[in-house]
């Protein structure tokens, strides 16, 4: 059995029976300034049972070099070798499924310092919790990183558009869950205190949470929680 990576999957690392969860973040997407931003790139998944952290695996994959070469040899390999294979790869397209099912197109447009430069185009929008494709999408930025990052992230990157679209919608349905049932929870620092609403839709719960969070408060925050997540938490107890 494969180890779990996505939220809700069984961890299964050395027999661990924990369920993968995802850290909350207060960061806002800044890909329009310097793509890809940490909100979209950093892996926030973790296992509460064995303390596995996705970001640690991710950091171990990025920026790796050939261990049998000196630093000087690695620098020469990276900077001086633009092969025919690299030239043929210009125009290659990769599809990336990210947080809440957001789907982006990464297309190789050139090589710089041995790594491909990608143009980035956002393909989907989740405005008002509705999944839709953007009409006539345009590239909004570029990014420069090794294809090793793509090759090692088997669940986030796709060569086939139809597969990427299917995974994108599945993740949107699971993470956004627009037709699900939610309650707004109150936290003191990071400690759960109480649910402060009855069952609501996702949109209603977000509006109510924002209303509570806009009031003066100290160390208290409010957040929508899906009924299924409440049930999973009770099952673990």
Phi and psi restraints in degrees (value plus and minus 20) as a CYANA .aco file:
   2 UNK   PHI     -92.0   -52.0
   2 UNK   PSI     133.9   173.9
   3 UNK   PHI     -95.4   -55.4
   3 UNK   PSI     131.8   171.8
   4 UNK   PHI     -98.3   -58.3
   4 UNK   PSI     123.4   163.4
   5 UNK   PHI    -147.1  -107.1
   5 UNK   PSI     -61.9   -21.9
   6 UNK   PHI    -106.9   -66.9
   6 UNK   PSI     136.2   176.2
   7 UNK   PHI     -76.8   -36.8
   7 UNK   PSI     112.7   152.7
   8 UNK   PHI      73.2   113.2
   8 UNK   PSI     -31.8     8.2
   9 UNK   PHI    -103.2   -63.2
   9 UNK   PSI     134.3   174.3
  10 UNK   PHI     -90.9   -50.9
  10 UNK   PSI     113.0   153.0
  11 UNK   PHI     -81.2   -41.2
  11 UNK   PSI     -80.1   -40.1
  12 UNK   PHI      44.2    84.2
  12 UNK   PSI      -0.8    39.2
  13 UNK   PHI    -103.0   -63.0
  13 UNK   PSI      94.2   134.2
  14 UNK   PHI      32.9    72.9
  14 UNK   PSI      20.0    60.0
  15 UNK   PHI      63.0   103.0
  15 UNK   PSI     -13.0    27.0
  16 UNK   PHI     -83.4   -43.4
  16 UNK   PSI     114.5   154.5
  17 UNK   PHI    -121.4   -81.4
  17 UNK   PSI      -8.1    31.9
  18 UNK   PHI     -89.1   -49.1
  18 UNK   PSI     139.9   179.9
  19 UNK   PHI    -127.1   -87.1
  19 UNK   PSI     108.5   148.5
  20 UNK   PHI     -81.7   -41.7
  20 UNK   PSI     113.0   153.0
  21 UNK   PHI    -142.6  -102.6
  21 UNK   PSI    -199.8  -159.8
  22 UNK   PHI    -155.1  -115.1
  22 UNK   PSI     108.9   148.9
  23 UNK   PHI     -84.0   -44.0
  23 UNK   PSI     121.6   161.6
  24 UNK   PHI     -91.2   -51.2
  24 UNK   PSI     137.9   177.9
  25 UNK   PHI    -162.7  -122.7
  25 UNK   PSI     121.9   161.9
  26 UNK   PHI    -115.7   -75.7
  26 UNK   PSI     -18.4    21.6
  27 UNK   PHI     -91.4   -51.4
  27 UNK   PSI     128.6   168.6
  28 UNK   PHI    -127.3   -87.3
  28 UNK   PSI     129.2   169.2
  29 UNK   PHI     -82.2   -42.2
  29 UNK   PSI     110.1   150.1
  30 UNK   PHI    -144.0  -104.0
  30 UNK   PSI       7.3    47.3
  31 UNK   PHI     -79.8   -39.8
  31 UNK   PSI     -48.2    -8.2
  32 UNK   PHI     -89.7   -49.7
  32 UNK   PSI     -35.1     4.9
  33 UNK   PHI    -119.4   -79.4
  33 UNK   PSI     -71.4   -31.4
  34 UNK   PHI    -168.1  -128.1
  34 UNK   PSI      60.5   100.5
  35 UNK   PHI     -96.7   -56.7
  35 UNK   PSI     133.5   173.5
  36 UNK   PHI    -101.0   -61.0
  36 UNK   PSI     123.8   163.8
  37 UNK   PHI    -104.8   -64.8
  37 UNK   PSI     147.0   187.0
  38 UNK   PHI     -85.7   -45.7
  38 UNK   PSI     -51.2   -11.2
  39 UNK   PHI     -80.5   -40.5
  39 UNK   PSI     -60.9   -20.9
  40 UNK   PHI    -104.2   -64.2
  40 UNK   PSI     -45.1    -5.1
  41 UNK   PHI    -118.4   -78.4
  41 UNK   PSI     -62.9   -22.9
  42 UNK   PHI     -84.8   -44.8
  42 UNK   PSI     112.2   152.2
  43 UNK   PHI    -101.2   -61.2
  43 UNK   PSI      95.1   135.1
  44 UNK   PHI    -120.0   -80.0
  44 UNK   PSI     -11.5    28.5
  45 UNK   PHI     -94.5   -54.5
  45 UNK   PSI     130.3   170.3
  46 UNK   PHI    -178.5  -138.5
  46 UNK   PSI     143.0   183.0
  47 UNK   PHI    -132.2   -92.2
  47 UNK   PSI     100.4   140.4
  48 UNK   PHI     -92.8   -52.8
  48 UNK   PSI     -32.3     7.7
  49 UNK   PHI    -107.1   -67.1
  49 UNK   PSI     -71.7   -31.7
  50 UNK   PHI    -124.2   -84.2
  50 UNK   PSI     -19.3    20.7
  51 UNK   PHI      47.7    87.7
  51 UNK   PSI       2.0    42.0
  52 UNK   PHI     -85.0   -45.0
  52 UNK   PSI     118.0   158.0
  53 UNK   PHI    -143.1  -103.1
  53 UNK   PSI     105.0   145.0
  54 UNK   PHI     -81.8   -41.8
  54 UNK   PSI     -53.2   -13.2
  55 UNK   PHI     -83.7   -43.7
  55 UNK   PSI     -50.3   -10.3
  56 UNK   PHI     -89.0   -49.0
  56 UNK   PSI     -61.9   -21.9
  57 UNK   PHI     -83.7   -43.7
  57 UNK   PSI     -62.2   -22.2
  58 UNK   PHI     -81.9   -41.9
  58 UNK   PSI     -66.0   -26.0
  59 UNK   PHI     -85.1   -45.1
  59 UNK   PSI     -48.1    -8.1
  60 UNK   PHI     -92.6   -52.6
  60 UNK   PSI     -38.9     1.1
  61 UNK   PHI    -111.8   -71.8
  61 UNK   PSI     -47.8    -7.8
  62 UNK   PHI    -105.6   -65.6
  62 UNK   PSI     115.3   155.3
  63 UNK   PHI      56.7    96.7
  63 UNK   PSI       0.1    40.1
  64 UNK   PHI     -93.4   -53.4
  64 UNK   PSI     129.7   169.7
  65 UNK   PHI    -150.0  -110.0
  65 UNK   PSI     150.1   190.1
  66 UNK   PHI     -94.6   -54.6
  66 UNK   PSI      98.6   138.6
  67 UNK   PHI     -90.7   -50.7
  67 UNK   PSI     -38.2     1.8
  68 UNK   PHI    -108.4   -68.4
  68 UNK   PSI     -13.5    26.5
  69 UNK   PHI    -136.2   -96.2
  69 UNK   PSI     134.4   174.4
  70 UNK   PHI     -93.7   -53.7
  70 UNK   PSI     140.1   180.1
  71 UNK   PHI     -74.4   -34.4
  71 UNK   PSI     -58.7   -18.7
  72 UNK   PHI     -84.9   -44.9
  72 UNK   PSI     -59.1   -19.1
  73 UNK   PHI     -87.7   -47.7
  73 UNK   PSI     -59.9   -19.9
  74 UNK   PHI     -83.2   -43.2
  74 UNK   PSI     -61.8   -21.8
  75 UNK   PHI     -81.6   -41.6
  75 UNK   PSI     -62.9   -22.9
  76 UNK   PHI     -85.3   -45.3
  76 UNK   PSI     -60.9   -20.9
  77 UNK   PHI     -80.7   -40.7
  77 UNK   PSI     -63.3   -23.3
  78 UNK   PHI     -89.6   -49.6
  78 UNK   PSI     -66.1   -26.1
  79 UNK   PHI    -105.4   -65.4
  79 UNK   PSI     -48.9    -8.9
  80 UNK   PHI    -122.5   -82.5
  80 UNK   PSI     -28.8    11.2
  81 UNK   PHI    -129.4   -89.4
  81 UNK   PSI      81.4   121.4
  82 UNK   PHI    -131.9   -91.9
  82 UNK   PSI      81.7   121.7
  83 UNK   PHI    -109.3   -69.3
  83 UNK   PSI     151.2   191.2
  84 UNK   PHI     -84.4   -44.4
  84 UNK   PSI     -54.2   -14.2
  85 UNK   PHI     -81.1   -41.1
  85 UNK   PSI     -61.1   -21.1
  86 UNK   PHI     -81.5   -41.5
  86 UNK   PSI     -63.7   -23.7
  87 UNK   PHI     -81.8   -41.8
  87 UNK   PSI     -58.7   -18.7
  88 UNK   PHI     -89.1   -49.1
  88 UNK   PSI     -45.4    -5.4
  89 UNK   PHI     -96.8   -56.8
  89 UNK   PSI     -36.2     3.8
  90 UNK   PHI     -81.1   -41.1
  90 UNK   PSI     107.1   147.1
  91 UNK   PHI      82.7   122.7
  91 UNK   PSI     -32.9     7.1
  92 UNK   PHI     -82.2   -42.2
  92 UNK   PSI     122.5   162.5
  93 UNK   PHI    -138.3   -98.3
  93 UNK   PSI     118.3   158.3
  94 UNK   PHI    -148.7  -108.7
  94 UNK   PSI     123.1   163.1
  95 UNK   PHI    -132.9   -92.9
  95 UNK   PSI     112.8   152.8
  96 UNK   PHI    -138.5   -98.5
  96 UNK   PSI     107.5   147.5
  97 UNK   PHI    -121.1   -81.1
  97 UNK   PSI     104.0   144.0
  98 UNK   PHI    -143.1  -103.1
  98 UNK   PSI    -179.9  -139.9
  99 UNK   PHI     -71.8   -31.8
  99 UNK   PSI     111.7   151.7
 100 UNK   PHI      40.2    80.2
 100 UNK   PSI       3.1    43.1
 101 UNK   PHI      64.4   104.4
 101 UNK   PSI     -11.8    28.2
 102 UNK   PHI     -77.4   -37.4
 102 UNK   PSI     110.1   150.1
 103 UNK   PHI    -134.3   -94.3
 103 UNK   PSI     106.8   146.8
 104 UNK   PHI    -147.8  -107.8
 104 UNK   PSI     132.1   172.1
 105 UNK   PHI    -125.5   -85.5
 105 UNK   PSI     107.1   147.1
 106 UNK   PHI    -133.5   -93.5
 106 UNK   PSI      97.7   137.7
 107 UNK   PHI    -140.0  -100.0
 107 UNK   PSI     109.4   149.4
 108 UNK   PHI     -91.5   -51.5
 108 UNK   PSI     103.7   143.7
 109 UNK   PHI    -133.5   -93.5
 109 UNK   PSI     -39.2     0.8
 110 UNK   PHI    -190.9  -150.9
 110 UNK   PSI     156.4   196.4
 111 UNK   PHI    -137.1   -97.1
 111 UNK   PSI     121.0   161.0
 112 UNK   PHI    -159.5  -119.5
 112 UNK   PSI     103.5   143.5
 113 UNK   PHI      34.3    74.3
 113 UNK   PSI      15.2    55.2
 114 UNK   PHI      67.5   107.5
 114 UNK   PSI     -28.1    11.9
 115 UNK   PHI    -135.1   -95.1
 115 UNK   PSI     128.6   168.6
 116 UNK   PHI     -91.2   -51.2
 116 UNK   PSI     127.9   167.9
 117 UNK   PHI    -124.1   -84.1
 117 UNK   PSI     107.0   147.0
 118 UNK   PHI    -127.9   -87.9
 118 UNK   PSI     118.0   158.0
 119 UNK   PHI    -105.6   -65.6
 119 UNK   PSI     122.8   162.8
 120 UNK   PHI    -136.9   -96.9
 120 UNK   PSI     107.5   147.5
 121 UNK   PHI    -147.0  -107.0
 121 UNK   PSI     103.0   143.0
 122 UNK   PHI     -97.5   -57.5
 122 UNK   PSI     106.0   146.0
 123 UNK   PHI    -121.4   -81.4
 123 UNK   PSI     -44.8    -4.8
 124 UNK   PHI    -141.8  -101.8
 124 UNK   PSI     140.8   180.8
 125 UNK   PHI    -155.0  -115.0
 125 UNK   PSI     126.8   166.8
 126 UNK   PHI    -139.9   -99.9
 126 UNK   PSI      13.0    53.0
 127 UNK   PHI     -79.8   -39.8
 127 UNK   PSI     112.1   152.1
 128 UNK   PHI      37.5    77.5
 128 UNK   PSI      10.7    50.7
 129 UNK   PHI      41.3    81.3
 129 UNK   PSI      10.8    50.8
 130 UNK   PHI    -135.5   -95.5
 130 UNK   PSI     108.8   148.8
 131 UNK   PHI    -102.5   -62.5
 131 UNK   PSI     103.1   143.1
 132 UNK   PHI    -172.7  -132.7
 132 UNK   PSI     134.4   174.4
 133 UNK   PHI    -111.0   -71.0
 133 UNK   PSI     121.7   161.7
 134 UNK   PHI     -94.6   -54.6
 134 UNK   PSI     112.7   152.7
 135 UNK   PHI     -95.8   -55.8
 135 UNK   PSI     112.0   152.0
 136 UNK   PHI      28.8    68.8
 136 UNK   PSI      38.7    78.7
 137 UNK   PHI     -86.1   -46.1
 137 UNK   PSI     125.5   165.5
 138 UNK   PHI    -141.9  -101.9
 138 UNK   PSI     127.3   167.3
 139 UNK   PHI     -78.7   -38.7
 139 UNK   PSI     119.1   159.1
 140 UNK   PHI    -132.6   -92.6
 140 UNK   PSI     -24.8    15.2
 141 UNK   PHI    -199.6  -159.6
 141 UNK   PSI    -197.7  -157.7
 142 UNK   PHI    -152.1  -112.1
 142 UNK   PSI     141.7   181.7
 143 UNK   PHI    -168.5  -128.5
 143 UNK   PSI     134.0   174.0
 144 UNK   PHI    -150.4  -110.4
 144 UNK   PSI      88.4   128.4
 145 UNK   PHI    -176.6  -136.6
 145 UNK   PSI     143.0   183.0
 146 UNK   PHI     -90.0   -50.0
 146 UNK   PSI     128.2   168.2
 147 UNK   PHI     -88.5   -48.5
 147 UNK   PSI     -32.6     7.4
 148 UNK   PHI     -79.2   -39.2
 148 UNK   PSI     -54.3   -14.3
 149 UNK   PHI     -81.3   -41.3
 149 UNK   PSI     -61.1   -21.1
 150 UNK   PHI     -90.2   -50.2
 150 UNK   PSI     -65.9   -25.9
 151 UNK   PHI     -83.7   -43.7
 151 UNK   PSI     -49.8    -9.8
 152 UNK   PHI    -111.1   -71.1
 152 UNK   PSI     -31.8     8.2
 153 UNK   PHI    -122.6   -82.6
 153 UNK   PSI      59.9    99.9
 154 UNK   PHI     -87.3   -47.3
 154 UNK   PSI     -46.0    -6.0
 155 UNK   PHI    -117.6   -77.6
 155 UNK   PSI     -31.0     9.0
 156 UNK   PHI    -122.0   -82.0
 156 UNK   PSI     -42.6    -2.6
 157 UNK   PHI    -136.0   -96.0
 157 UNK   PSI     125.1   165.1
 158 UNK   PHI    -159.7  -119.7
 158 UNK   PSI     124.3   164.3
 159 UNK   PHI    -109.2   -69.2
 159 UNK   PSI     -49.7    -9.7
 160 UNK   PHI    -114.5   -74.5
 160 UNK   PSI     105.0   145.0
 161 UNK   PHI     -83.9   -43.9
 161 UNK   PSI     -61.7   -21.7
 162 UNK   PHI     -84.2   -44.2
 162 UNK   PSI     -59.6   -19.6
 163 UNK   PHI     -84.5   -44.5
 163 UNK   PSI     -62.5   -22.5
 164 UNK   PHI     -83.5   -43.5
 164 UNK   PSI     -62.4   -22.4
 165 UNK   PHI     -83.1   -43.1
 165 UNK   PSI     -61.8   -21.8
 166 UNK   PHI     -83.1   -43.1
 166 UNK   PSI     -66.5   -26.5
 167 UNK   PHI     -85.9   -45.9
 167 UNK   PSI     -57.8   -17.8
 168 UNK   PHI     -80.2   -40.2
 168 UNK   PSI     -66.6   -26.6
 169 UNK   PHI     -89.5   -49.5
 169 UNK   PSI     -57.7   -17.7
 170 UNK   PHI     -81.0   -41.0
 170 UNK   PSI     -63.1   -23.1
 171 UNK   PHI     -89.3   -49.3
 171 UNK   PSI     -57.1   -17.1
 172 UNK   PHI     -80.4   -40.4
 172 UNK   PSI     -66.8   -26.8
 173 UNK   PHI     -82.1   -42.1
 173 UNK   PSI     -57.0   -17.0
 174 UNK   PHI     -98.8   -58.8
 174 UNK   PSI     -67.7   -27.7
 175 UNK   PHI    -103.4   -63.4
 175 UNK   PSI     -61.4   -21.4
 176 UNK   PHI    -101.8   -61.8
 176 UNK   PSI     -62.5   -22.5
 177 UNK   PHI      26.0    66.0
 177 UNK   PSI      38.0    78.0
 178 UNK   PHI     -81.7   -41.7
 178 UNK   PSI     -46.5    -6.5
 179 UNK   PHI    -118.9   -78.9
 179 UNK   PSI     -10.4    29.6
 180 UNK   PHI     -99.7   -59.7
 180 UNK   PSI    -199.6  -159.6
 181 UNK   PHI    -130.5   -90.5
 181 UNK   PSI     114.2   154.2
 182 UNK   PHI    -152.8  -112.8
 182 UNK   PSI     136.1   176.1
 183 UNK   PHI    -152.4  -112.4
 183 UNK   PSI     130.2   170.2
 184 UNK   PHI    -110.2   -70.2
 184 UNK   PSI     106.8   146.8
 185 UNK   PHI    -125.0   -85.0
 185 UNK   PSI     126.5   166.5
 186 UNK   PHI    -126.3   -86.3
 186 UNK   PSI     115.4   155.4
 187 UNK   PHI    -141.3  -101.3
 187 UNK   PSI     121.5   161.5
 188 UNK   PHI    -125.4   -85.4
 188 UNK   PSI      92.6   132.6
 189 UNK   PHI      36.0    76.0
 189 UNK   PSI    -140.3  -100.3
 190 UNK   PHI    -125.6   -85.6
 190 UNK   PSI      -7.1    32.9
 191 UNK   PHI    -120.2   -80.2
 191 UNK   PSI     104.8   144.8
 192 UNK   PHI     -84.1   -44.1
 192 UNK   PSI     117.0   157.0
 193 UNK   PHI    -131.3   -91.3
 193 UNK   PSI     -77.5   -37.5
 194 UNK   PHI    -184.4  -144.4
 194 UNK   PSI     135.0   175.0
 195 UNK   PHI    -106.4   -66.4
 195 UNK   PSI     112.6   152.6
 196 UNK   PHI    -130.3   -90.3
 196 UNK   PSI     -15.2    24.8
 197 UNK   PHI    -158.2  -118.2
 197 UNK   PSI     145.9   185.9
 198 UNK   PHI    -102.2   -62.2
 198 UNK   PSI    -191.4  -151.4
 199 UNK   PHI     -87.6   -47.6
 199 UNK   PSI     112.6   152.6
 200 UNK   PHI    -153.6  -113.6
 200 UNK   PSI     147.9   187.9
 201 UNK   PHI     -97.3   -57.3
 201 UNK   PSI     148.3   188.3
 202 UNK   PHI     -77.5   -37.5
 202 UNK   PSI     -66.7   -26.7
 203 UNK   PHI     -84.3   -44.3
 203 UNK   PSI     -64.8   -24.8
 204 UNK   PHI     -82.6   -42.6
 204 UNK   PSI     -60.8   -20.8
 205 UNK   PHI     -86.2   -46.2
 205 UNK   PSI     -59.8   -19.8
 206 UNK   PHI     -83.8   -43.8
 206 UNK   PSI     -63.2   -23.2
 207 UNK   PHI     -81.9   -41.9
 207 UNK   PSI     -63.7   -23.7
 208 UNK   PHI     -87.2   -47.2
 208 UNK   PSI     -61.0   -21.0
 209 UNK   PHI     -82.6   -42.6
 209 UNK   PSI     -62.9   -22.9
 210 UNK   PHI     -84.0   -44.0
 210 UNK   PSI     -57.7   -17.7
 211 UNK   PHI     -81.4   -41.4
 211 UNK   PSI     -65.6   -25.6
 212 UNK   PHI     -85.9   -45.9
 212 UNK   PSI     -62.2   -22.2
 213 UNK   PHI     -89.8   -49.8
 213 UNK   PSI     -40.8    -0.8
 214 UNK   PHI    -101.9   -61.9
 214 UNK   PSI     -27.4    12.6
 215 UNK   PHI    -105.0   -65.0
 215 UNK   PSI     130.7   170.7
 216 UNK   PHI     -78.1   -38.1
 216 UNK   PSI     113.4   153.4
 217 UNK   PHI    -179.4  -139.4
 217 UNK   PSI     141.2   181.2
 218 UNK   PHI    -147.5  -107.5
 218 UNK   PSI      97.9   137.9
 219 UNK   PHI      43.6    83.6
 219 UNK   PSI      -4.8    35.2
 220 UNK   PHI    -136.8   -96.8
 220 UNK   PSI     118.0   158.0
 221 UNK   PHI    -159.9  -119.9
 221 UNK   PSI     139.4   179.4
 222 UNK   PHI    -146.5  -106.5
 222 UNK   PSI     122.0   162.0
 223 UNK   PHI    -170.3  -130.3
 223 UNK   PSI     119.2   159.2
 224 UNK   PHI     -87.8   -47.8
 224 UNK   PSI     118.8   158.8
 225 UNK   PHI    -150.0  -110.0
 225 UNK   PSI     106.9   146.9
 226 UNK   PHI     -88.2   -48.2
 226 UNK   PSI     124.0   164.0
 227 UNK   PHI     -76.5   -36.5
 227 UNK   PSI     -57.4   -17.4
 228 UNK   PHI     -84.2   -44.2
 228 UNK   PSI     -55.2   -15.2
 229 UNK   PHI     -89.9   -49.9
 229 UNK   PSI     -55.1   -15.1
 230 UNK   PHI     -82.3   -42.3
 230 UNK   PSI     -64.3   -24.3
 231 UNK   PHI     -85.6   -45.6
 231 UNK   PSI     -60.8   -20.8
 232 UNK   PHI     -80.9   -40.9
 232 UNK   PSI     -60.7   -20.7
 233 UNK   PHI     -83.5   -43.5
 233 UNK   PSI     -61.7   -21.7
 234 UNK   PHI     -85.7   -45.7
 234 UNK   PSI     -58.1   -18.1
 235 UNK   PHI     -83.9   -43.9
 235 UNK   PSI     -57.5   -17.5
 236 UNK   PHI     -89.3   -49.3
 236 UNK   PSI     -50.0   -10.0
